[in-house]
Amino acid sequence: MSTLTLRSLLVVGSLSLGLNAPMAEAHQCVDVRILHAPRQVTAGSQASMVAGVFNCGSCPTTAELDAWLYDPSSHTRVHLGGERVRLREGEFRRARLLLDIPDNIAPGRYQLVLSGVTPGGFMDLARARINVVGRNVRDVRSLMMQLASESGDADVVEELLELVDAYRGELSPREVMPPDGDITGKIVHKDKRKREIRVKNEVGREKTVEIKPTTQIFDENGAPITFDELHEGDRVEVEYDDNNVATRIDKLS
């Protein structure tokens, strides 16, 4: 019997006996982290968070990232937003999630939970503390309607209501600035000499921060950039300390 024939018989025999060596199967795995998240949000507002996700598996995979508001006392959760990312084997990526805070959320302390799930069902979680505060907007229209019913002069009040609708944003109270925290909005002024920027958010709140050499600045893709690459009109998310120094700036798309 030839050597080739003998080897063929051994291979066939081992397969029939179930003695063949097991083949390594590719598996899916992701590790998620909360890189940046607001510590306080207002009911009915929008915010953003930055997630980090690492493909710790042995094959390319997609990951469904979702942000949840979790109440430990009632064990209820509310979905705030999500994003899908595609990862090569061993790849780490940053992803920005837009958070829609429902207006019916009760003020209080919650957990911000980030989940990452692969198509095969592997899941990883990350958590951070977050506070929800209530909206403090006075309903001027309801007040005007009440005055109309009491005074009987509906025509005059109707004119006032038109003015209220036209300037509703200006009549809303401004948010109180915390000594440290973060703000998301547009750069409305840049002072190159003082190395300062002034940021204004959607409700008119403004914050001027100083840019130090230690300030971390990133573009829309998470790549480091310099102070000179920030421009008036750019949408940014700024973290600052109690000395009004920006500790981190992220440009938003």
C-alpha positions in Angstrom: 0.0 0.0 0.0 1.4 3.4 -1.0 2.0 6.2 1.5 -0.6 8.4 -0.2 -3.2 5.7 0.0 -2.5 5.1 3.7 -2.8 8.8 4.5 -6.1 9.0 2.7 -7.5 6.0 4.7 -6.4 7.6 8.0 -8.1 10.9 7.1 -11.3 9.2 6.1 -11.2 7.0 9.2 -10.7 9.9 11.5 -13.6 11.9 10.0 -15.9 8.9 10.3 -14.9 8.5 14.0 -15.3 12.2 14.8 -11.7 12.6 15.6 -11.1 15.6 13.3 -9.6 18.7 15.0 -12.2 21.4 15.8 -12.0 24.5 13.6 -11.8 27.9 15.4 -15.1 29.8 15.0 -15.1 33.5 14.7 -17.0 35.2 17.6 -18.4 38.7 18.1 -17.5 40.9 21.0 -17.7 44.6 21.7 -16.6 46.7 24.6 -18.5 50.0 25.1 -17.5 53.1 27.2 -19.1 56.5 27.9 -16.4 58.9 27.0 -18.4 62.0 27.6 -22.0 62.7 28.7 -23.9 65.6 30.3 -24.2 65.5 34.0 -27.5 67.4 33.9 -30.2 67.7 31.3 -33.6 69.5 31.1 -36.8 67.6 30.4 -38.0 68.3 26.8 -34.5 69.2 25.6 -31.8 67.6 23.5 -28.2 66.7 24.5 -25.4 64.6 23.1 -23.0 62.0 24.4 -19.8 60.5 23.0 -19.5 56.7 23.1 -16.4 54.6 22.6 -16.8 51.1 21.2 -14.0 48.5 20.7 -14.3 45.3 18.6 -12.8 42.7 20.9 -14.0 39.8 18.8 -12.2 37.8 16.0 -14.2 39.1 13.1 -15.7 42.4 11.7 -19.0 43.3 13.1 -21.6 46.0 13.5 -22.7 47.3 16.9 -26.1 48.8 17.7 -25.4 51.6 20.3 -28.4 52.8 22.3 -28.7 55.3 25.2 -31.2 54.8 27.9 -32.4 56.8 30.9 -32.8 54.3 33.8 -34.6 54.9 37.0 -33.1 52.5 39.7 -36.1 53.1 42.1 -38.8 52.0 39.6 -36.6 49.9 37.3 -38.0 51.7 34.3 -36.0 52.8 31.3 -36.6 55.3 28.5 -34.8 55.1 25.1 -33.0 58.4 24.3 -31.3 57.7 21.0 -29.1 55.3 19.1 -26.4 54.9 16.5 -25.0 52.0 14.4 -21.3 51.6 13.8 -19.3 49.2 11.7 -16.1 47.9 13.2 -13.1 46.0 11.7 -11.5 43.3 13.9 -9.6 45.1 16.7 -10.9 48.6 15.7 -11.9 51.3 18.2 -14.3 54.0 17.2 -15.9 57.0 18.8 -19.6 57.7 18.1 -21.8 60.6 19.0 -25.4 59.9 20.0 -28.1 62.6 20.1 -30.2 62.3 23.2 -33.9 63.3 23.1 -35.0 63.9 26.7 -38.8 63.5 26.9 -40.7 66.4 28.3 -42.8 64.1 30.6 -39.7 62.8 32.5 -39.9 63.6 36.2 -37.0 65.5 37.7 -34.6 63.4 39.7 -31.4 61.4 39.6 -31.1 58.7 37.0 -28.5 56.5 35.3 -27.5 57.1 31.8 -27.0 53.6 30.3 -25.1 52.9 27.1 -25.7 49.5 25.5 -23.8 47.9 22.6 -25.2 44.8 20.9 -23.8 42.8 18.0 -25.9 40.9 15.4 -25.1 37.6 17.2 -26.6 38.9 20.5 -23.4 39.8 22.4 -24.1 42.8 24.7 -22.0 45.2 26.8 -23.2 48.0 29.0 -21.7 51.2 30.5 -23.3 53.6 33.0 -23.0 57.2 34.2 -24.9 59.3 36.6 -27.2 62.0 35.3 -29.7 64.5 36.7 -32.9 65.6 35.1 -34.4 69.0 35.9 -37.8 70.3 35.0 -38.7 73.0 32.5 -39.4 76.3 34.1 -41.3 78.0 31.3 -44.2 80.1 32.1 -47.3 79.6 29.9 -47.9 83.2 28.9 -50.6 82.3 26.4 -52.7 80.6 29.1 -52.3 83.6 31.3 -53.4 85.9 28.5 -56.5 83.8 27.9 -57.4 84.0 31.5 -57.1 87.8 31.4 -59.3 87.9 28.3 -62.0 86.0 30.0 -61.9 88.3 33.0 -61.6 91.6 31.2 -63.9 90.8 28.3 -61.7 92.8 25.9 -60.9 89.9 23.6 -59.7 92.1 20.7 -56.9 93.7 22.7 -55.8 90.4 24.3 -55.7 88.8 20.8 -53.2 91.4 19.7 -51.1 90.6 22.8 -51.3 86.9 22.0 -49.9 87.6 18.5 -47.0 89.4 20.1 -46.5 86.5 22.6 -46.3 84.0 19.7 -43.8 86.2 17.8 -41.5 86.6 20.8 -42.1 83.3 22.6 -38.4 82.5 22.6 -37.5 85.8 24.1 -40.1 85.4 26.9 -38.7 82.1 28.0 -36.4 82.4 31.1 -32.7 81.9 30.5 -31.0 78.9 32.1 -28.7 79.6 35.0 -25.1 78.9 34.2 -23.4 76.4 36.5 -19.9 77.2 37.7 -18.5 74.3 35.7 -20.1 71.9 33.3 -20.7 71.8 29.5 -22.5 73.7 26.8 -23.5 72.8 23.3 -24.0 75.5 20.7 -22.4 77.8 18.1 -19.3 79.9 18.4 -20.6 83.4 18.2 -17.2 85.1 18.9 -13.6 84.1 18.8 -10.9 86.3 20.4 -7.5 85.2 19.0 -5.5 87.5 21.3 -7.1 86.4 24.5 -7.6 82.8 23.2 -11.2 82.8 24.1 -14.5 81.7 22.5 -18.1 82.6 23.3 -20.6 79.8 22.7 -24.4 80.4 22.5 -26.9 77.5 22.8 -30.4 77.1 21.3 -32.1 78.8 24.3 -29.9 81.8 24.3 -27.5 80.8 27.1 -24.0 82.0 26.5 -20.6 81.0 27.9 -17.2 82.5 27.3 -14.3 80.1 27.9 -10.5 80.4 27.7 -8.5 78.0 25.6 -5.3 76.8 27.3 -2.5 74.6 25.9 -4.0 71.8 27.9 -7.4 72.1 26.3 -8.2 69.0 24.2 -9.8 70.0 20.9 -11.3 67.4 18.4 -12.9 67.6 15.0 -16.1 65.8 13.9 -14.2 62.6 13.5 -12.5 62.7 16.8 -9.1 63.8 15.4 -7.1 66.4 17.4 -7.1 69.9 16.0 -5.8 73.3 17.1 -7.4 76.5 18.4 -6.8 78.1 15.0 -9.1 75.5 13.4 -12.1 76.7 15.4 -14.2 79.3 13.6 -17.2 81.5 14.4 -20.3 79.6 13.3 -18.9 76.2 14.3 -21.2 74.0 16.4 -19.3 72.7 19.3 -19.7 70.9 22.6 -17.5 72.5 25.3 -16.5 71.2 28.7 -15.2 73.8 31.1 -14.1 74.0 34.7 -15.0 76.5 37.5 -12.3 78.9 36.3 -14.0 79.2 32.9 -11.2 77.3 31.2 -12.2 74.8 28.5 -11.0 71.4 29.3 -12.4 69.7 26.1 -14.0 71.0 22.9 -15.7 68.7 20.3 -16.7 70.1 16.9 -20.1 68.8 15.8 -21.2 68.1 12.3 
